[in-house]
Amino acid sequence: MICFLSTAQMCGSKEEVSPEGVSTTCFSEESLTTVTWQKDELASWQRPKSGPLSVVVYSYRGENFLAFVNAFDNGPLSHIFDCSGVTLGKRGINYNEFYNNNKEIKVLLEGTY
């Protein structure tokens, strides 16, 4: 009975799910201004003469990642994060594998700085 109640509570969760069935709650326009590591990463790209920036949520193997995309960036592995703020590189995920097998979920921000 307790197991059933726990399962029922989990089914009532208010987690946002995209049409593709992927959770989108850890990355949003709001989280870019409220989650410390996201806010810090964004601020580092918004300095004058930083150039164009897109902040994009991708799905890769059922997990969401937040990418700070700049055409002038030479180290893209260090600017793609999982929900806890860990980079692709630290997770041991190959950059080419990631980009060949991801799906764009949502562009959260585009601008030139």
C-alpha positions in Angstrom: 0.0 0.0 0.0 2.8 2.4 0.9 4.6 1.6 -2.4 1.4 2.3 -4.3 1.0 5.7 -2.6 4.6 6.7 -3.4 4.0 5.7 -7.0 0.8 7.7 -7.2 2.5 10.8 -5.8 5.2 10.5 -8.4 2.6 10.4 -11.2 1.1 13.6 -9.9 4.4 15.4 -10.3 4.3 18.8 -12.0 7.5 18.3 -14.0 7.3 20.0 -17.4 7.6 17.6 -20.3 8.2 18.7 -23.9 6.3 17.2 -26.8 9.2 14.8 -27.3 8.7 13.5 -23.7 11.9 15.1 -22.3 11.9 17.0 -19.0 12.5 20.7 -19.5 12.3 21.9 -15.9 16.0 22.4 -15.1 16.6 24.9 -18.0 14.4 27.9 -18.7 14.5 31.6 -19.4 14.0 32.1 -15.6 16.7 29.7 -14.6 19.2 31.7 -16.5 18.7 34.5 -14.0 18.1 32.4 -10.8 20.4 29.4 -10.9 23.9 30.6 -9.8 26.0 28.6 -12.2 23.7 29.4 -15.2 23.7 33.1 -14.3 27.5 33.1 -14.0 28.1 31.4 -17.3 25.6 33.7 -19.1 27.3 36.8 -17.6 30.7 35.6 -18.9 29.3 35.7 -22.4 27.5 39.0 -22.1 30.5 41.2 -21.8 31.1 43.9 -24.5 32.6 42.5 -27.7 31.9 38.9 -26.8 30.0 38.4 -30.1 26.9 36.4 -30.9 25.5 34.0 -28.4 22.7 31.4 -28.4 21.7 29.6 -25.3 20.1 26.3 -26.3 18.6 23.3 -24.6 19.4 20.0 -26.2 18.2 16.5 -25.5 20.9 13.8 -25.7 20.1 10.2 -24.8 17.1 11.2 -22.7 18.9 13.9 -20.7 18.8 17.7 -21.2 21.9 19.8 -21.7 22.3 23.6 -21.8 24.7 24.9 -24.4 26.2 28.4 -24.6 27.0 28.6 -28.3 29.4 31.2 -29.7 31.0 31.0 -33.2 34.3 32.2 -31.8 34.5 29.6 -29.0 37.5 27.2 -29.3 36.4 25.0 -26.4 32.8 24.0 -26.8 33.0 21.1 -24.4 33.4 23.5 -21.5 30.2 25.4 -22.3 27.7 22.5 -22.5 26.2 21.5 -19.1 23.9 18.9 -17.7 21.2 19.9 -15.2 23.6 19.9 -12.3 26.1 22.2 -14.0 28.6 19.5 -15.0 30.2 20.0 -18.4 30.3 17.4 -21.3 34.0 17.1 -20.9 33.8 16.2 -17.2 31.1 13.7 -18.0 33.3 12.1 -20.6 30.8 12.7 -23.4 32.5 13.2 -26.8 31.6 16.5 -28.4 31.1 15.0 -31.9 29.0 12.2 -30.5 26.9 14.8 -28.6 26.3 17.0 -31.7 25.6 14.1 -34.1 23.0 12.6 -31.8 21.3 15.4 -30.0 17.9 17.1 -30.6 17.3 20.8 -30.1 14.5 21.4 -27.6 14.4 25.1 -27.2 16.4 28.3 -27.8 16.3 30.2 -24.5 18.3 33.3 -25.6 19.9 34.8 -28.7 21.8 38.0 -28.8 25.0 39.8 -29.7 27.2 41.3 -27.0 
